[in-house]
Amino acid sequence: MSLLLLSIYGENVGLIKYLLENHIALNNSNCFGETPLIKAIRSNKYTEEQKFYIVKRLLEKGSNVNSIDNSGRSPLVYAIDHKYTSIVKLLIKNGANIYIKSKDGKSLLENVINSG
């Protein structure tokens, strides 16, 4: 697991900022295929505002907006599931693929409908 992922798990915003400033690898994944971008969105340790900041910085530094985890889900799908409207808009603005399908073949629209 990368140091950036560990800092996201550990709720260490200061270390996250430091690592991003010093060009740490952004797209390494954990055993679940979660990149730092996916983990930041899924983490329950941050407010939506903190997540927005982290996601924005990750994207500015070149994080893959269309990364897919082992469940076949993208950052955009997770942001929609959690109803993080500001993050959804940010991801789309930064090139998130709205046509991507999950491993179970569900489209983004189906995920939106199912998430209520």
Biopython code that builds the backbone (N, CA, C, O; Angstrom):
import numpy as np
from Bio.PDB.StructureBuilder import StructureBuilder

atoms = [
    (1, "MET", "N", (0.846, -1.165, 0.000)),
    (1, "MET", "CA", (0.000, 0.000, 0.000)),
    (1, "MET", "C", (0.899, 1.238, 0.000)),
    (1, "MET", "O", (1.930, 1.271, 0.672)),
    (2, "SER", "N", (0.494, 2.243, -0.757)),
    (2, "SER", "CA", (1.316, 3.444, -0.881)),
    (2, "SER", "C", (1.193, 4.346, 0.344)),
    (2, "SER", "O", (0.232, 4.260, 1.109)),
    (3, "LEU", "N", (2.179, 5.202, 0.506)),
    (3, "LEU", "CA", (2.173, 6.156, 1.608)),
    (3, "LEU", "C", (0.985, 7.109, 1.493)),
    (3, "LEU", "O", (0.409, 7.511, 2.504)),
    (4, "LEU", "N", (0.623, 7.468, 0.273)),
    (4, "LEU", "CA", (-0.527, 8.350, 0.072)),
    (4, "LEU", "C", (-1.812, 7.670, 0.532)),
    (4, "LEU", "O", (-2.632, 8.299, 1.202)),
    (5, "LEU", "N", (-2.000, 6.410, 0.189)),
    (5, "LEU", "CA", (-3.185, 5.678, 0.656)),
    (5, "LEU", "C", (-3.195, 5.580, 2.172)),
    (5, "LEU", "O", (-4.239, 5.752, 2.800)),
    (6, "LEU", "N", (-2.049, 5.306, 2.757)),
    (6, "LEU", "CA", (-1.974, 5.228, 4.220)),
    (6, "LEU", "C", (-2.340, 6.556, 4.872)),
    (6, "LEU", "O", (-3.007, 6.576, 5.906)),
    (7, "SER", "N", (-1.911, 7.658, 4.281)),
    (7, "SER", "CA", (-2.247, 8.961, 4.862)),
    (7, "SER", "C", (-3.731, 9.266, 4.724)),
    (7, "SER", "O", (-4.303, 9.939, 5.581)),
    (8, "ILE", "N", (-4.365, 8.781, 3.659)),
    (8, "ILE", "CA", (-5.813, 8.954, 3.506)),
    (8, "ILE", "C", (-6.541, 8.100, 4.531)),
    (8, "ILE", "O", (-7.482, 8.569, 5.172)),
    (9, "TYR", "N", (-6.113, 6.844, 4.695)),
    (9, "TYR", "CA", (-6.707, 5.978, 5.727)),
    (9, "TYR", "C", (-6.575, 6.613, 7.108)),
    (9, "TYR", "O", (-7.503, 6.572, 7.915)),
    (10, "GLY", "N", (-5.408, 7.199, 7.366)),
    (10, "GLY", "CA", (-5.108, 7.718, 8.693)),
    (10, "GLY", "C", (-5.612, 9.121, 8.965)),
    (10, "GLY", "O", (-5.336, 9.692, 10.021)),
    (11, "GLU", "N", (-6.343, 9.675, 8.025)),
    (11, "GLU", "CA", (-6.932, 11.008, 8.196)),
    (11, "GLU", "C", (-5.858, 12.052, 8.501)),
    (11, "GLU", "O", (-6.009, 12.874, 9.405)),
    (12, "ASN", "N", (-4.783, 12.003, 7.736)),
    (12, "ASN", "CA", (-3.676, 12.923, 7.950)),
    (12, "ASN", "C", (-3.601, 13.915, 6.790)),
    (12, "ASN", "O", (-2.806, 13.745, 5.866)),
    (13, "VAL", "N", (-4.436, 14.946, 6.849)),
    (13, "VAL", "CA", (-4.529, 15.920, 5.764)),
    (13, "VAL", "C", (-3.193, 16.622, 5.535)),
    (13, "VAL", "O", (-2.832, 16.898, 4.391)),
    (14, "GLY", "N", (-2.462, 16.913, 6.600)),
    (14, "GLY", "CA", (-1.155, 17.548, 6.457)),
    (14, "GLY", "C", (-0.192, 16.700, 5.644)),
    (14, "GLY", "O", (0.516, 17.215, 4.779)),
    (15, "LEU", "N", (-0.163, 15.404, 5.919)),
    (15, "LEU", "CA", (0.710, 14.504, 5.167)),
    (15, "LEU", "C", (0.227, 14.367, 3.729)),
    (15, "LEU", "O", (1.040, 14.301, 2.807)),
    (16, "ILE", "N", (-1.083, 14.323, 3.531)),
    (16, "ILE", "CA", (-1.628, 14.254, 2.169)),
    (16, "ILE", "C", (-1.139, 15.459, 1.366)),
    (16, "ILE", "O", (-0.652, 15.307, 0.245)),
    (17, "LYS", "N", (-1.268, 16.659, 1.942)),
    (17, "LYS", "CA", (-0.808, 17.879, 1.268)),
    (17, "LYS", "C", (0.681, 17.782, 0.938)),
    (17, "LYS", "O", (1.097, 18.108, -0.174)),
    (18, "TYR", "N", (1.475, 17.337, 1.899)),
    (18, "TYR", "CA", (2.918, 17.222, 1.698)),
    (18, "TYR", "C", (3.238, 16.257, 0.552)),
    (18, "TYR", "O", (4.053, 16.563, -0.318)),
    (19, "LEU", "N", (2.600, 15.114, 0.561)),
    (19, "LEU", "CA", (2.869, 14.109, -0.469)),
    (19, "LEU", "C", (2.477, 14.616, -1.853)),
    (19, "LEU", "O", (3.191, 14.387, -2.830)),
    (20, "LEU", "N", (1.340, 15.304, -1.931)),
    (20, "LEU", "CA", (0.906, 15.836, -3.221)),
    (20, "LEU", "C", (1.856, 16.917, -3.731)),
    (20, "LEU", "O", (2.091, 17.028, -4.934)),
    (21, "GLU", "N", (2.391, 17.697, -2.824)),
    (21, "GLU", "CA", (3.352, 18.737, -3.214)),
    (21, "GLU", "C", (4.668, 18.124, -3.693)),
    (21, "GLU", "O", (5.406, 18.756, -4.449)),
    (22, "ASN", "N", (4.962, 16.915, -3.262)),
    (22, "ASN", "CA", (6.244, 16.289, -3.574)),
    (22, "ASN", "C", (6.133, 15.132, -4.557)),
    (22, "ASN", "O", (6.960, 14.219, -4.563)),
    (23, "HIS", "N", (5.101, 15.186, -5.383)),
    (23, "HIS", "CA", (4.966, 14.301, -6.541)),
    (23, "HIS", "C", (4.973, 12.809, -6.208)),
    (23, "HIS", "O", (5.654, 12.023, -6.866)),
    (24, "ILE", "N", (4.231, 12.438, -5.209)),
    (24, "ILE", "CA", (4.094, 11.030, -4.843)),
    (24, "ILE", "C", (3.275, 10.306, -5.922)),
    (24, "ILE", "O", (2.485, 10.940, -6.621)),
    (25, "ALA", "N", (3.455, 9.010, -6.059)),
    (25, "ALA", "CA", (2.673, 8.223, -7.019)),
    (25, "ALA", "C", (1.190, 8.314, -6.669)),
    (25, "ALA", "O", (0.791, 8.038, -5.538)),
    (26, "LEU", "N", (0.385, 8.701, -7.645)),
    (26, "LEU", "CA", (-1.034, 8.971, -7.395)),
    (26, "LEU", "C", (-1.964, 7.811, -7.701)),
    (26, "LEU", "O", (-3.086, 7.769, -7.196)),
    (27, "ASN", "N", (-1.520, 6.879, -8.509)),
    (27, "ASN", "CA", (-2.446, 5.868, -9.001)),
    (27, "ASN", "C", (-2.154, 4.460, -8.514)),
    (27, "ASN", "O", (-2.704, 3.496, -9.046)),
    (28, "ASN", "N", (-1.295, 4.326, -7.508)),
    (28, "ASN", "CA", (-1.082, 3.010, -6.904)),
    (28, "ASN", "C", (-2.354, 2.605, -6.177)),
    (28, "ASN", "O", (-3.046, 3.446, -5.603)),
    (29, "SER", "N", (-2.659, 1.317, -6.206)),
    (29, "SER", "CA", (-3.894, 0.861, -5.566)),
    (29, "SER", "C", (-3.598, -0.126, -4.448)),
    (29, "SER", "O", (-2.516, -0.708, -4.372)),
    (30, "ASN", "N", (-4.593, -0.297, -3.583)),
    (30, "ASN", "CA", (-4.478, -1.282, -2.505)),
    (30, "ASN", "C", (-4.974, -2.638, -3.011)),
    (30, "ASN", "O", (-5.234, -2.796, -4.203)),
    (31, "CYS", "N", (-5.105, -3.601, -2.126)),
    (31, "CYS", "CA", (-5.498, -4.954, -2.530)),
    (31, "CYS", "C", (-6.934, -5.015, -3.057)),
    (31, "CYS", "O", (-7.330, -6.020, -3.648)),
    (32, "PHE", "N", (-7.711, -3.961, -2.851)),
    (32, "PHE", "CA", (-9.083, -3.895, -3.361)),
    (32, "PHE", "C", (-9.155, -3.104, -4.664)),
    (32, "PHE", "O", (-10.239, -2.887, -5.207)),
    (33, "GLY", "N", (-8.003, -2.676, -5.159)),
    (33, "GLY", "CA", (-7.955, -1.888, -6.383)),
    (33, "GLY", "C", (-8.312, -0.430, -6.178)),
    (33, "GLY", "O", (-8.509, 0.306, -7.144)),
    (34, "GLU", "N", (-8.398, -0.007, -4.918)),
    (34, "GLU", "CA", (-8.748, 1.383, -4.628)),
    (34, "GLU", "C", (-7.520, 2.277, -4.784)),
    (34, "GLU", "O", (-6.490, 2.053, -4.149)),
    (35, "THR", "N", (-7.644, 3.274, -5.623)),
    (35, "THR", "CA", (-6.608, 4.295, -5.745)),
    (35, "THR", "C", (-6.842, 5.331, -4.648)),
    (35, "THR", "O", (-7.895, 5.324, -4.011)),
    (36, "PRO", "N", (-5.881, 6.217, -4.420)),
    (36, "PRO", "CA", (-6.120, 7.281, -3.441)),
    (36, "PRO", "C", (-7.381, 8.097, -3.748)),
    (36, "PRO", "O", (-8.075, 8.533, -2.830)),
    (37, "LEU", "N", (-7.676, 8.305, -5.030)),
    (37, "LEU", "CA", (-8.874, 9.054, -5.404)),
    (37, "LEU", "C", (-10.137, 8.329, -4.950)),
    (37, "LEU", "O", (-11.025, 8.942, -4.358)),
    (38, "ILE", "N", (-10.222, 7.048, -5.218)),
    (38, "ILE", "CA", (-11.390, 6.268, -4.791)),
    (38, "ILE", "C", (-11.469, 6.229, -3.271)),
    (38, "ILE", "O", (-12.542, 6.423, -2.700)),
    (39, "LYS", "N", (-10.343, 5.979, -2.614)),
    (39, "LYS", "CA", (-10.351, 5.881, -1.148)),
    (39, "LYS", "C", (-10.753, 7.197, -0.502)),
    (39, "LYS", "O", (-11.468, 7.200, 0.501)),
    (40, "ALA", "N", (-10.308, 8.313, -1.060)),
    (40, "ALA", "CA", (-10.681, 9.616, -0.505)),
    (40, "ALA", "C", (-12.194, 9.819, -0.572)),
    (40, "ALA", "O", (-12.791, 10.351, 0.364)),
    (41, "ILE", "N", (-12.806, 9.403, -1.660)),
    (41, "ILE", "CA", (-14.257, 9.550, -1.809)),
    (41, "ILE", "C", (-14.996, 8.598, -0.880)),
    (41, "ILE", "O", (-16.011, 8.976, -0.294)),
    (42, "ARG", "N", (-14.511, 7.382, -0.735)),
    (42, "ARG", "CA", (-15.194, 6.368, 0.074)),
    (42, "ARG", "C", (-14.957, 6.503, 1.572)),
    (42, "ARG", "O", (-15.741, 5.987, 2.368)),
    (43, "SER", "N", (-13.902, 7.179, 1.963)),
    (43, "SER", "CA", (-13.545, 7.273, 3.377)),
    (43, "SER", "C", (-14.643, 7.941, 4.190)),
    (43, "SER", "O", (-15.261, 8.909, 3.745)),
    (44, "ASN", "N", (-14.878, 7.416, 5.383)),
    (44, "ASN", "CA", (-15.869, 8.030, 6.276)),
    (44, "ASN", "C", (-15.196, 8.937, 7.302)),
    (44, "ASN", "O", (-15.823, 9.358, 8.274)),
    (45, "LYS", "N", (-13.925, 9.235, 7.083)),
    (45, "LYS", "CA", (-13.158, 10.023, 8.052)),
    (45, "LYS", "C", (-13.109, 11.511, 7.714)),
    (45, "LYS", "O", (-12.536, 12.295, 8.471)),
    (46, "TYR", "N", (-13.695, 11.905, 6.600)),
    (46, "TYR", "CA", (-13.621, 13.295, 6.165)),
    (46, "TYR", "C", (-15.008, 13.850, 5.897)),
    (46, "TYR", "O", (-15.934, 13.110, 5.564)),
    (47, "THR", "N", (-15.141, 15.163, 6.045)),
    (47, "THR", "CA", (-16.375, 15.832, 5.640)),
    (47, "THR", "C", (-16.385, 15.910, 4.115)),
    (47, "THR", "O", (-15.363, 15.691, 3.465)),
    (48, "GLU", "N", (-17.542, 16.222, 3.559)),
    (48, "GLU", "CA", (-17.605, 16.370, 2.107)),
    (48, "GLU", "C", (-16.682, 17.495, 1.639)),
    (48, "GLU", "O", (-16.063, 17.387, 0.580)),
    (49, "GLU", "N", (-16.588, 18.552, 2.402)),
    (49, "GLU", "CA", (-15.710, 19.671, 2.049)),
    (49, "GLU", "C", (-14.246, 19.231, 2.029)),
    (49, "GLU", "O", (-13.502, 19.605, 1.123)),
    (50, "GLN", "N", (-13.828, 18.443, 3.017)),
    (50, "GLN", "CA", (-12.453, 17.934, 3.040)),
    (50, "GLN", "C", (-12.213, 16.990, 1.865)),
    (50, "GLN", "O", (-11.156, 17.027, 1.235)),
    (51, "LYS", "N", (-13.195, 16.149, 1.576)),
    (51, "LYS", "CA", (-13.065, 15.229, 0.440)),
    (51, "LYS", "C", (-12.919, 16.004, -0.861)),
    (51, "LYS", "O", (-12.101, 15.659, -1.714)),
    (52, "PHE", "N", (-13.727, 17.062, -1.006)),
    (52, "PHE", "CA", (-13.652, 17.881, -2.213)),
    (52, "PHE", "C", (-12.234, 18.429, -2.384)),
    (52, "PHE", "O", (-11.669, 18.371, -3.476)),
    (53, "TYR", "N", (-11.670, 18.954, -1.313)),
    (53, "TYR", "CA", (-10.312, 19.500, -1.365)),
    (53, "TYR", "C", (-9.307, 18.418, -1.782)),
    (53, "TYR", "O", (-8.476, 18.640, -2.663)),
    (54, "ILE", "N", (-9.391, 17.256, -1.146)),
    (54, "ILE", "CA", (-8.448, 16.169, -1.446)),
    (54, "ILE", "C", (-8.612, 15.706, -2.890)),
    (54, "ILE", "O", (-7.625, 15.537, -3.607)),
    (55, "VAL", "N", (-9.860, 15.500, -3.319)),
    (55, "VAL", "CA", (-10.130, 15.054, -4.690)),
    (55, "VAL", "C", (-9.611, 16.089, -5.691)),
    (55, "VAL", "O", (-8.971, 15.736, -6.682)),
    (56, "LYS", "N", (-9.888, 17.351, -5.428)),
    (56, "LYS", "CA", (-9.424, 18.416, -6.323)),
    (56, "LYS", "C", (-7.907, 18.404, -6.444)),
    (56, "LYS", "O", (-7.375, 18.497, -7.550)),
    (57, "ARG", "N", (-7.214, 18.291, -5.335)),
    (57, "ARG", "CA", (-5.745, 18.263, -5.353)),
    (57, "ARG", "C", (-5.224, 17.014, -6.072)),
    (57, "ARG", "O", (-4.263, 17.095, -6.838)),
    (58, "LEU", "N", (-5.851, 15.871, -5.829)),
    (58, "LEU", "CA", (-5.435, 14.648, -6.519)),
    (58, "LEU", "C", (-5.582, 14.808, -8.029)),
    (58, "LEU", "O", (-4.698, 14.411, -8.788)),
    (59, "LEU", "N", (-6.694, 15.388, -8.461)),
    (59, "LEU", "CA", (-6.923, 15.585, -9.892)),
    (59, "LEU", "C", (-5.943, 16.598, -10.477)),
    (59, "LEU", "O", (-5.433, 16.400, -11.580)),
    (60, "GLU", "N", (-5.678, 17.669, -9.754)),
    (60, "GLU", "CA", (-4.714, 18.677, -10.214)),
    (60, "GLU", "C", (-3.329, 18.075, -10.409)),
    (60, "GLU", "O", (-2.581, 18.498, -11.290)),
    (61, "LYS", "N", (-2.992, 17.097, -9.594)),
    (61, "LYS", "CA", (-1.670, 16.472, -9.660)),
    (61, "LYS", "C", (-1.608, 15.312, -10.648)),
    (61, "LYS", "O", (-0.543, 14.729, -10.852)),
    (62, "GLY", "N", (-2.763, 14.966, -11.273)),
    (62, "GLY", "CA", (-2.744, 13.954, -12.318)),
    (62, "GLY", "C", (-3.319, 12.601, -11.967)),
    (62, "GLY", "O", (-3.055, 11.623, -12.666)),
    (63, "SER", "N", (-4.093, 12.516, -10.909)),
    (63, "SER", "CA", (-4.723, 11.248, -10.549)),
    (63, "SER", "C", (-5.678, 10.805, -11.660)),
    (63, "SER", "O", (-6.328, 11.639, -12.290)),
    (64, "ASN", "N", (-5.761, 9.516, -11.897)),
    (64, "ASN", "CA", (-6.614, 8.961, -12.951)),
    (64, "ASN", "C", (-8.080, 9.054, -12.540)),
    (64, "ASN", "O", (-8.534, 8.316, -11.666)),
    (65, "VAL", "N", (-8.810, 9.956, -13.170)),
    (65, "VAL", "CA", (-10.216, 10.194, -12.834)),
    (65, "VAL", "C", (-11.093, 8.990, -13.181)),
    (65, "VAL", "O", (-12.195, 8.856, -12.648)),
    (66, "ASN", "N", (-10.617, 8.116, -14.064)),
    (66, "ASN", "CA", (-11.401, 6.958, -14.494)),
    (66, "ASN", "C", (-10.843, 5.635, -13.983)),
    (66, "ASN", "O", (-11.065, 4.590, -14.595)),
    (67, "SER", "N", (-10.128, 5.673, -12.875)),
    (67, "SER", "CA", (-9.614, 4.424, -12.300)),
    (67, "SER", "C", (-10.788, 3.534, -11.898)),
    (67, "SER", "O", (-11.869, 4.016, -11.560)),
    (68, "ILE", "N", (-10.551, 2.241, -11.942)),
    (68, "ILE", "CA", (-11.586, 1.256, -11.617)),
    (68, "ILE", "C", (-11.042, 0.340, -10.529)),
    (68, "ILE", "O", (-9.913, -0.141, -10.627)),
    (69, "ASP", "N", (-11.840, 0.098, -9.492)),
    (69, "ASP", "CA", (-11.396, -0.803, -8.426)),
    (69, "ASP", "C", (-11.774, -2.243, -8.760)),
    (69, "ASP", "O", (-12.322, -2.509, -9.830)),
    (70, "ASN", "N", (-11.488, -3.160, -7.862)),
    (70, "ASN", "CA", (-11.764, -4.580, -8.104)),
    (70, "ASN", "C", (-13.249, -4.889, -8.227)),
    (70, "ASN", "O", (-13.622, -5.941, -8.746)),
    (71, "SER", "N", (-14.100, -3.984, -7.755)),
    (71, "SER", "CA", (-15.551, -4.155, -7.891)),
    (71, "SER", "C", (-16.047, -3.610, -9.222)),
    (71, "SER", "O", (-17.231, -3.719, -9.541)),
    (72, "GLY", "N", (-15.144, -3.026, -9.997)),
    (72, "GLY", "CA", (-15.520, -2.460, -11.282)),
    (72, "GLY", "C", (-16.158, -1.094, -11.175)),
    (72, "GLY", "O", (-16.883, -0.668, -12.074)),
    (73, "ARG", "N", (-15.890, -0.401, -10.070)),
    (73, "ARG", "CA", (-16.521, 0.897, -9.834)),
    (73, "ARG", "C", (-15.487, 2.016, -9.920)),
    (73, "ARG", "O", (-14.329, 1.854, -9.536)),
    (74, "SER", "N", (-15.941, 3.145, -10.432)),
    (74, "SER", "CA", (-15.072, 4.307, -10.629)),
    (74, "SER", "C", (-15.296, 5.350, -9.534)),
    (74, "SER", "O", (-16.263, 5.258, -8.778)),
    (75, "PRO", "N", (-14.410, 6.338, -9.448)),
    (75, "PRO", "CA", (-14.630, 7.425, -8.488)),
    (75, "PRO", "C", (-15.987, 8.101, -8.681)),
    (75, "PRO", "O", (-16.645, 8.465, -7.706)),
    (76, "LEU", "N", (-16.404, 8.268, -9.933)),
    (76, "LEU", "CA", (-17.686, 8.912, -10.212)),
    (76, "LEU", "C", (-18.846, 8.110, -9.637)),
    (76, "LEU", "O", (-19.772, 8.686, -9.066)),
    (77, "VAL", "N", (-18.807, 6.806, -9.780)),
    (77, "VAL", "CA", (-19.873, 5.954, -9.232)),
    (77, "VAL", "C", (-19.941, 6.099, -7.715)),
    (77, "VAL", "O", (-21.030, 6.220, -7.153)),
    (78, "TYR", "N", (-18.793, 6.086, -7.051)),
    (78, "TYR", "CA", (-18.792, 6.240, -5.592)),
    (78, "TYR", "C", (-19.295, 7.618, -5.168)),
    (78, "TYR", "O", (-20.029, 7.733, -4.186)),
    (79, "ALA", "N", (-18.909, 8.658, -5.896)),
    (79, "ALA", "CA", (-19.376, 10.007, -5.555)),
    (79, "ALA", "C", (-20.890, 10.108, -5.714)),
    (79, "ALA", "O", (-21.559, 10.753, -4.907)),
    (80, "ILE", "N", (-21.424, 9.478, -6.740)),
    (80, "ILE", "CA", (-22.876, 9.474, -6.941)),
    (80, "ILE", "C", (-23.554, 8.685, -5.832)),
    (80, "ILE", "O", (-24.556, 9.134, -5.275)),
    (81, "ASP", "N", (-23.021, 7.517, -5.507)),
    (81, "ASP", "CA", (-23.595, 6.686, -4.439)),
    (81, "ASP", "C", (-23.696, 7.446, -3.120)),
    (81, "ASP", "O", (-24.665, 7.288, -2.377)),
    (82, "HIS", "N", (-22.687, 8.271, -2.833)),
    (82, "HIS", "CA", (-22.659, 9.020, -1.575)),
    (82, "HIS", "C", (-23.343, 10.382, -1.677)),
    (82, "HIS", "O", (-23.399, 11.138, -0.707)),
    (83, "LYS", "N", (-23.866, 10.683, -2.879)),
    (83, "LYS", "CA", (-24.583, 11.945, -3.116)),
    (83, "LYS", "C", (-23.707, 13.178, -2.881)),
    (83, "LYS", "O", (-24.165, 14.187, -2.344)),
    (84, "TYR", "N", (-22.450, 13.080, -3.291)),
    (84, "TYR", "CA", (-21.507, 14.190, -3.187)),
    (84, "TYR", "C", (-21.577, 15.006, -4.475)),
    (84, "TYR", "O", (-20.717, 14.880, -5.346)),
    (85, "THR", "N", (-22.600, 15.839, -4.589)),
    (85, "THR", "CA", (-22.854, 16.588, -5.816)),
    (85, "THR", "C", (-21.652, 17.409, -6.260)),
    (85, "THR", "O", (-21.316, 17.425, -7.444)),
    (86, "SER", "N", (-21.007, 18.086, -5.329)),
    (86, "SER", "CA", (-19.862, 18.926, -5.700)),
    (86, "SER", "C", (-18.718, 18.085, -6.264)),
    (86, "SER", "O", (-18.026, 18.511, -7.189)),
    (87, "ILE", "N", (-18.524, 16.901, -5.710)),
    (87, "ILE", "CA", (-17.451, 16.022, -6.192)),
    (87, "ILE", "C", (-17.834, 15.411, -7.532)),
    (87, "ILE", "O", (-16.980, 15.259, -8.405)),
    (88, "VAL", "N", (-19.108, 15.056, -7.710)),
    (88, "VAL", "CA", (-19.578, 14.538, -9.000)),
    (88, "VAL", "C", (-19.281, 15.564, -10.094)),
    (88, "VAL", "O", (-18.727, 15.223, -11.140)),
    (89, "LYS", "N", (-19.651, 16.817, -9.846)),
    (89, "LYS", "CA", (-19.408, 17.881, -10.833)),
    (89, "LYS", "C", (-17.916, 18.037, -11.114)),
    (89, "LYS", "O", (-17.509, 18.194, -12.265)),
    (90, "LEU", "N", (-17.109, 17.995, -10.067)),
    (90, "LEU", "CA", (-15.660, 18.131, -10.216)),
    (90, "LEU", "C", (-15.086, 16.987, -11.053)),
    (90, "LEU", "O", (-14.260, 17.216, -11.937)),
    (91, "LEU", "N", (-15.520, 15.770, -10.778)),
    (91, "LEU", "CA", (-15.030, 14.613, -11.530)),
    (91, "LEU", "C", (-15.410, 14.719, -13.004)),
    (91, "LEU", "O", (-14.580, 14.472, -13.878)),
    (92, "ILE", "N", (-16.663, 15.086, -13.285)),
    (92, "ILE", "CA", (-17.108, 15.217, -14.674)),
    (92, "ILE", "C", (-16.328, 16.329, -15.373)),
    (92, "ILE", "O", (-15.902, 16.169, -16.517)),
    (93, "LYS", "N", (-16.146, 17.443, -14.694)),
    (93, "LYS", "CA", (-15.377, 18.566, -15.253)),
    (93, "LYS", "C", (-13.951, 18.139, -15.601)),
    (93, "LYS", "O", (-13.340, 18.683, -16.520)),
    (94, "ASN", "N", (-13.429, 17.167, -14.864)),
    (94, "ASN", "CA", (-12.063, 16.685, -15.078)),
    (94, "ASN", "C", (-11.988, 15.430, -15.932)),
    (94, "ASN", "O", (-10.975, 14.730, -15.926)),
    (95, "GLY", "N", (-13.064, 15.140, -16.670)),
    (95, "GLY", "CA", (-13.022, 14.076, -17.664)),
    (95, "GLY", "C", (-13.528, 12.716, -17.244)),
    (95, "GLY", "O", (-13.246, 11.727, -17.920)),
    (96, "ALA", "N", (-14.270, 12.630, -16.147)),
    (96, "ALA", "CA", (-14.815, 11.331, -15.733)),
    (96, "ALA", "C", (-15.720, 10.776, -16.831)),
    (96, "ALA", "O", (-16.550, 11.493, -17.391)),
    (97, "ASN", "N", (-15.550, 9.517, -17.121)),
    (97, "ASN", "CA", (-16.331, 8.843, -18.158)),
    (97, "ASN", "C", (-17.733, 8.546, -17.635)),
    (97, "ASN", "O", (-17.905, 7.730, -16.729)),
    (98, "ILE", "N", (-18.727, 9.208, -18.207)),
    (98, "ILE", "CA", (-20.105, 9.001, -17.745)),
    (98, "ILE", "C", (-20.738, 7.765, -18.382)),
    (98, "ILE", "O", (-21.852, 7.389, -18.018)),
    (99, "TYR", "N", (-20.044, 7.130, -19.327)),
    (99, "TYR", "CA", (-20.576, 5.945, -20.002)),
    (99, "TYR", "C", (-19.987, 4.644, -19.469)),
    (99, "TYR", "O", (-20.316, 3.565, -19.963)),
    (100, "ILE", "N", (-19.139, 4.739, -18.487)),
    (100, "ILE", "CA", (-18.470, 3.566, -17.927)),
    (100, "ILE", "C", (-19.491, 2.623, -17.287)),
    (100, "ILE", "O", (-20.485, 3.072, -16.717)),
    (101, "LYS", "N", (-19.243, 1.331, -17.382)),
    (101, "LYS", "CA", (-20.130, 0.337, -16.764)),
    (101, "LYS", "C", (-19.372, -0.419, -15.687)),
    (101, "LYS", "O", (-18.168, -0.649, -15.797)),
    (102, "SER", "N", (-20.097, -0.800, -14.644)),
    (102, "SER", "CA", (-19.498, -1.576, -13.561)),
    (102, "SER", "C", (-19.348, -3.032, -13.996)),
    (102, "SER", "O", (-19.841, -3.419, -15.055)),
    (103, "LYS", "N", (-18.671, -3.834, -13.182)),
    (103, "LYS", "CA", (-18.451, -5.245, -13.514)),
    (103, "LYS", "C", (-19.755, -6.000, -13.732)),
    (103, "LYS", "O", (-19.814, -6.942, -14.522)),
    (104, "ASP", "N", (-20.806, -5.573, -13.019)),
    (104, "ASP", "CA", (-22.090, -6.250, -13.185)),
    (104, "ASP", "C", (-22.862, -5.729, -14.394)),
    (104, "ASP", "O", (-24.019, -6.096, -14.601)),
    (105, "GLY", "N", (-22.222, -4.875, -15.190)),
    (105, "GLY", "CA", (-22.819, -4.387, -16.423)),
    (105, "GLY", "C", (-23.765, -3.214, -16.263)),
    (105, "GLY", "O", (-24.411, -2.800, -17.226)),
    (106, "LYS", "N", (-23.856, -2.671, -15.053)),
    (106, "LYS", "CA", (-24.758, -1.542, -14.828)),
    (106, "LYS", "C", (-24.117, -0.247, -15.317)),
    (106, "LYS", "O", (-22.932, 0.011, -15.105)),
    (107, "SER", "N", (-24.941, 0.548, -15.972)),
    (107, "SER", "CA", (-24.473, 1.852, -16.427)),
    (107, "SER", "C", (-24.513, 2.842, -15.276)),
    (107, "SER", "O", (-25.076, 2.567, -14.216)),
    (108, "LEU", "N", (-23.912, 3.985, -15.501)),
    (108, "LEU", "CA", (-23.925, 5.041, -14.501)),
    (108, "LEU", "C", (-25.357, 5.461, -14.182)),
    (108, "LEU", "O", (-25.690, 5.700, -13.021)),
    (109, "LEU", "N", (-26.197, 5.551, -15.200)),
    (109, "LEU", "CA", (-27.599, 5.920, -14.990)),
    (109, "LEU", "C", (-28.303, 4.901, -14.093)),
    (109, "LEU", "O", (-29.066, 5.284, -13.206)),
    (110, "GLU", "N", (-28.056, 3.620, -14.314)),
    (110, "GLU", "CA", (-28.656, 2.592, -13.452)),
    (110, "GLU", "C", (-28.181, 2.737, -12.013)),
    (110, "GLU", "O", (-28.966, 2.564, -11.080)),
    (111, "ASN", "N", (-26.910, 3.051, -11.827)),
    (111, "ASN", "CA", (-26.392, 3.263, -10.472)),
    (111, "ASN", "C", (-27.050, 4.461, -9.801)),
    (111, "ASN", "O", (-27.347, 4.423, -8.606)),
    (112, "VAL", "N", (-27.280, 5.530, -10.570)),
    (112, "VAL", "CA", (-27.949, 6.713, -10.025)),
    (112, "VAL", "C", (-29.365, 6.362, -9.600)),
    (112, "VAL", "O", (-29.798, 6.732, -8.508)),
    (113, "ILE", "N", (-30.079, 5.660, -10.446)),
    (113, "ILE", "CA", (-31.463, 5.275, -10.140)),
    (113, "ILE", "C", (-31.505, 4.374, -8.913)),
    (113, "ILE", "O", (-32.365, 4.545, -8.049)),
    (114, "ASN", "N", (-30.593, 3.426, -8.829)),
    (114, "ASN", "CA", (-30.576, 2.490, -7.698)),
    (114, "ASN", "C", (-30.149, 3.139, -6.391)),
    (114, "ASN", "O", (-30.512, 2.662, -5.316)),
    (115, "SER", "N", (-29.373, 4.232, -6.473)),
    (115, "SER", "CA", (-28.915, 4.876, -5.242)),
    (115, "SER", "C", (-29.966, 5.812, -4.656)),
    (115, "SER", "O", (-29.785, 6.346, -3.562)),
    (116, "GLY", "N", (-31.053, 6.009, -5.377)),
    (116, "GLY", "CA", (-32.163, 6.822, -4.853)),
    (116, "GLY", "C", (-31.937, 8.230, -5.108)),
    (116, "GLY", "O", (-32.763, 9.065, -4.740)),
]
sb = StructureBuilder()
sb.init_structure("model")
sb.init_model(0)
sb.init_chain("A")
sb.init_seg("    ")
for serial, (resi, resn, name, xyz) in enumerate(atoms, 1):
    if name == "N":
        sb.init_residue(resn, " ", resi, " ")
    sb.init_atom(name, np.array(xyz, "f"), 0.0, 1.0, " ", f" {name:<3s}", serial, name[0])
structure = sb.get_structure()
